[in-house]
């Protein structure tokens, strides 16, 4: 796909991220078919049926969260072989495994945070997984009008 299409789908992923109720890290992901007509999206949040309550503020909230990338894969409910995933945060290693297993061949995302965080090791492992599995990783540098902050 062209940079024009990558920018368009990253804009959609940013819009989907705004649907998350996570007060610290809103993440969005969109998986798009090779024809650019089939699409599925997801944002980080608690599973369906689990209340968006004060756990959103707890330190262990990630133990309750379904990541945006996984939500977009699960919401697709179809074979994703040959598809592209667009996400607003660099995928963690667990999501990278799901991305590869789903047959997604291309990931477009923003760069990893410049400041080391609790996610740095996981992001580096994701890069290894993508490389070994032959998933094309595209770092998209066009940013939304928002300040750069390290990953939570």
C-alpha positions in Angstrom: 0.0 0.0 0.0 1.1 3.6 -0.5 2.0 6.1 2.2 -1.3 7.8 1.4 -3.3 4.7 2.3 -1.1 4.1 5.4 -1.8 7.6 6.6 -5.5 7.2 6.0 -5.7 3.9 8.0 -3.5 5.4 10.8 -6.0 8.2 11.1 -8.8 5.6 11.5 -6.7 3.8 14.1 -6.2 7.1 16.0 -10.0 7.7 16.0 -10.6 4.1 17.2 -8.1 4.7 20.0 -10.2 7.6 21.3 -13.0 5.0 22.1 -10.9 3.4 24.8 -11.8 4.3 28.4 -8.3 3.8 29.7 -7.3 7.1 31.3 -3.6 6.6 30.7 -3.1 4.9 27.3 -5.7 4.9 24.6 -4.6 2.5 21.8 -6.4 1.8 18.6 -5.8 -0.9 15.9 -7.3 -1.5 12.5 -6.7 -4.6 10.3 -7.3 -4.1 6.6 -7.6 -6.6 3.8 -5.4 -6.5 0.7 -8.3 -4.9 -1.2 -8.6 -2.1 1.3 -12.4 -2.7 1.5 -12.5 -5.2 4.4 -11.6 -3.8 7.8 -11.9 -4.6 11.5 -10.9 -2.5 14.4 -10.3 -2.7 18.1 -9.2 -0.5 21.1 -7.7 -1.4 24.4 -10.2 -2.1 27.1 -11.8 -4.6 29.4 -13.5 -7.6 27.8 -17.2 -7.4 26.9 -19.3 -7.8 30.0 -16.6 -6.6 32.4 -17.4 -3.2 33.9 -15.3 -0.1 33.1 -14.9 0.7 36.8 -12.2 2.0 39.1 -9.9 -0.9 38.0 -9.1 1.4 35.1 -6.9 3.3 37.6 -5.3 0.3 39.2 -1.6 -0.6 38.7 -2.6 -4.1 37.5 -5.2 -3.0 35.0 -3.2 -4.6 32.1 -4.1 -7.9 33.7 -7.7 -7.1 32.8 -7.2 -5.4 29.4 -7.5 -6.8 26.0 -5.0 -5.0 23.8 -6.2 -3.1 20.7 -4.3 -5.3 18.3 -5.9 -8.5 19.7 -9.3 -6.9 19.7 -9.0 -6.0 16.1 -8.1 -9.6 15.2 -10.9 -11.1 17.3 -13.4 -8.7 16.0 -12.6 -9.6 12.4 -14.0 -13.2 12.8 -12.4 -14.2 9.5 -9.1 -15.4 8.0 -6.6 -12.5 8.1 -3.9 -14.1 5.9 -2.3 -11.4 3.9 -3.9 -8.4 5.8 -2.2 -5.3 7.2 -2.5 -4.2 10.8 -2.3 -0.5 11.7 -1.8 0.4 15.4 -1.2 3.6 17.4 1.3 2.1 19.8 4.1 -0.3 19.0 2.8 -3.9 19.6 3.8 -5.8 22.6 5.3 -9.3 22.2 2.1 -11.0 23.1 0.2 -9.1 20.4 3.1 -9.8 18.0 2.5 -13.5 18.5 -1.2 -13.1 17.8 -0.5 -11.0 14.7 1.8 -13.6 13.2 -0.5 -16.5 14.1 -3.4 -14.7 12.4 -1.5 -14.5 9.1 -1.1 -10.8 9.1 1.9 -9.9 6.8 2.4 -6.2 7.4 2.3 -4.0 10.5 2.2 -0.2 10.4 2.8 1.6 13.7 4.5 4.5 15.3 8.1 4.3 16.5 8.8 2.9 20.0 9.1 5.5 22.7 12.5 7.1 22.8 12.5 6.9 26.6 12.9 3.4 28.0 9.7 2.1 29.7 8.3 -1.1 31.1 7.3 -2.0 27.5 10.8 -1.6 25.9 11.9 -5.3 26.3 8.5 -6.5 24.9 8.7 -4.2 21.9 12.2 -5.4 21.1 11.0 -9.0 21.3 8.1 -8.0 18.9 10.7 -6.8 16.4 12.5 -10.1 16.6 9.2 -12.1 16.1 8.2 -10.0 13.1 11.6 -10.3 11.5 11.8 -14.1 12.0 8.2 -14.6 10.8 8.6 -12.4 7.7 6.1 -9.8 8.8 6.9 -6.4 7.2 7.2 -3.7 9.9 6.6 -0.2 8.7 7.4 2.7 11.1 5.0 5.5 10.4 6.4 8.9 11.3 3.4 11.1 10.6 1.9 11.9 14.0 -1.4 13.2 15.2 -1.4 16.7 16.8 -0.5 15.4 20.2 2.6 15.6 22.4 5.1 12.7 22.4 4.9 10.7 25.6 6.6 7.5 26.6 4.5 4.4 26.6 2.7 3.6 29.8 
